Amino acid sequence: MAQVASLSVLHPKRDAEIIADHVREGRFQCSLSLVAAGASLISGLEVAYEHYRGSYSQRVMYTPVILSVVLTAAGMAAIFSRRAAQRLLRLTSAVTLADAGVGFYFHLRGIQRRPGGWRLPMTNIIIMGPPVFAPLLFGTAAYLGLIASYLQREDEHGDGKSAFDTVLAHFMPSRTQRVLISDEQDIREGRFQRQTAIVTAVSGC
């Protein structure tokens, strides 16, 4: 295995070059897992507060709060374990993304059910109604976790592919396998700029 250069605060220019290489080659799984864990914790606290204001009127309102805790724990575990990143973080992120989609639907329905519905956007969307894009913002932490689960670790070289990926691919149609393998390879090699730009735009809404 090739020797991996280590970071040192005494050489900031060299450190910047090493970090740039890691990002360009998709070797920053630990770093992105930490970011995903932090984002999940912060967004989870916000969701807990907003749903508390809504009195947790529906049981489904508890799910993002619970998942934010699980995703934070999975992200922290992924920092220390490649297996945790490829299995626990990936599964948790996928479930959290699905929950964010469900939350987005419920927020849209909540606006529709308010007096005046979509005909009073200022009142029902901005002032009184549930924030439309809040579930999608919550889902960005899960997206980061999902991306992190496919990346290579900072201290390794290779494709980073796990046996779990191979087993999962056997249960999919051939065409789906090819698309999935291509997408996974792009992520592992750091080629996902367009997807990240879209998620950044959504999170800024």
Secondary structure, DSSP 8 states (H G I E B T S, - for coil): --------TT-HHHHHHHHHHHHHTT--HHHHHHHHHHHHHHHHHHHHHHHHHTTT-SGGGGHHHHHHHHHHHHHHHHHH-HHIIIIIIHHHHHHHHHHHHHHHHHHHHHHHHSTTGGG-HIIIIIISS--TTHHHHHHHHHHHHHHHHHS--TT--S----HHHHHHHTTS-HHHHHHHHHHHHHHHTT--HHHHHHHHHHHT-
